[in-house]
């Protein structure tokens, strides 16, 4: 009994330490986003400024991190939203890339998973194996073929060159089929006996049962495409680049706004996770993803 209790305490202690390791950087970003531009420049630049001369050693100013600002202000957010229109433009660029991909994955993955699971096609498992192999290929391997095909289709330099390969990614089909394998097929077989078409079965019976798997798919797909960098640099023009690419330049040219910009960038995936977290955990558990 004592050993079991000590084991439980140890597990909670380790998990608490890991949670703190992930939470502390986010907390620093949020609290520093409430600093004034004057305080950020004086704290986080190596150059000697009139406001940081008391912290200079050998003509070099060292960065001084803190959780609590000297003065709490929302000036970073006000300047970010009202004086920096490029930021909001890049934000909507990110949304214009991520949301269509999520919609495409949802509309394509459920029918495809149903077809792989319920079809009596002779070589479907071999075809499914090839499908999964494509999913396992690193992004760097598929960039060149995607670039060639996008150029051949005449969509290079448009959002479609990024959205189409991501919307057709096999990951959605994999997660949906894994979930469908764990469900009883009695409802599907009963609907087939009643004469329901395959599309009717997919959208009236299968999709409602897919809710946990759909939540996991939506969140994972959104986060993955919200943070794209390589595809945006290679396929898109500068005006179409998402916020994930634009933020790297802000740290150089707009240091006094980078914390507010970074925290606002975190909000969409975090809010989506908080809204669907229970379904996501259930979906990942039932699909067997690790």
Residue pairs with C-beta under 8 A, 6 or more apart in sequence:
26 263
26 266
27 67
28 65
28 67
29 259
29 262
29 263
29 266
30 259
30 263
31 66
31 67
31 68
31 69
32 40
32 66
32 69
32 259
33 76
33 77
33 259
33 260
33 262
33 263
34 69
34 72
34 73
34 74
34 76
35 43
35 69
35 70
35 71
35 73
35 76
35 259
36 69
36 71
36 73
36 75
36 76
37 75
37 76
37 79
37 256
37 257
38 51
39 51
39 69
39 70
39 71
40 76
40 255
40 256
40 259
41 49
41 51
41 255
41 256
42 49
42 51
42 52
43 52
43 63
43 64
43 65
43 66
44 63
44 64
44 255
45 52
45 61
45 63
45 255
46 60
46 61
46 62
46 63
47 61
48 56
48 59
48 60
48 61
49 61
52 61
55 61
55 62
55 64
76 256
76 257
76 259
76 260
77 260
77 264
79 257
80 87
80 257
80 260
80 261
80 264
81 87
81 88
84 254
84 257
86 246
87 243
87 246
87 250
87 257
87 261
90 241
90 242
90 243
90 245
90 246
91 243
91 264
91 265
93 240
93 241
93 242
93 243
94 226
94 242
94 243
94 244
95 268
96 159
97 159
97 162
97 163
97 225
97 228
97 232
97 242
98 221
98 222
98 225
98 226
99 222
100 159
100 163
100 167
101 163
101 166
101 167
101 221
101 222
101 225
102 218
102 221
102 222
102 225
103 167
104 163
104 164
104 166
104 167
104 168
105 166
105 167
105 169
105 171
105 172
105 217
105 218
105 221
106 172
106 214
106 217
106 218
108 167
108 168
108 172
108 173
109 172
109 173
109 175
109 176
109 217
110 176
110 202
110 206
110 207
110 210
110 214
111 199
111 202
112 172
112 173
112 176
113 172
113 173
113 176
113 177
113 179
113 180
114 176
114 180
114 198
114 201
114 202
114 206
115 198
116 124
116 127
116 128
116 173
116 177
117 177
117 180
117 181
118 185
118 188
118 198
121 127
128 177
131 170
131 173
131 174
132 170
132 174
134 170
135 169
135 170
135 171
135 174
139 230
139 231
140 230
142 165
143 230
143 231
143 234
146 161
146 165
146 235
147 156
147 234
147 235
150 156
150 160
150 161
150 235
155 161
155 164
156 235
157 235
157 236
157 237
157 240
158 236
158 240
159 236
159 240
161 235
161 236
162 228
162 231
162 232
162 235
162 236
165 231
166 221
166 225
166 228
166 231
169 221
171 217
171 220
171 221
172 217
172 221
175 213
175 216
175 217
175 220
175 283
175 287
175 289
176 210
176 213
176 217
178 213
178 286
178 287
178 288
178 289
179 210
179 212
179 213
179 283
179 286
179 287
180 206
180 210
182 286
182 287
183 209
187 205
187 209
188 201
188 205
188 206
191 200
191 201
191 204
191 205
192 201
196 204
196 205
207 214
211 279
212 279
212 280
212 282
212 283
212 286
213 283
213 286
213 287
214 279
214 283
215 276
215 279
215 280
215 282
215 283
216 279
216 280
216 283
216 284
216 287
216 289
217 283
218 272
218 276
219 269
219 272
219 273
219 276
219 280
222 268
222 269
222 272
223 269
226 242
226 244
226 268
226 269
227 244
228 242
228 244
229 244
229 245
232 240
232 241
232 242
232 244
232 245
233 241
233 245
243 265
244 265
247 258
247 261
247 262
247 265
250 257
250 258
250 261
251 258
254 261
273 280
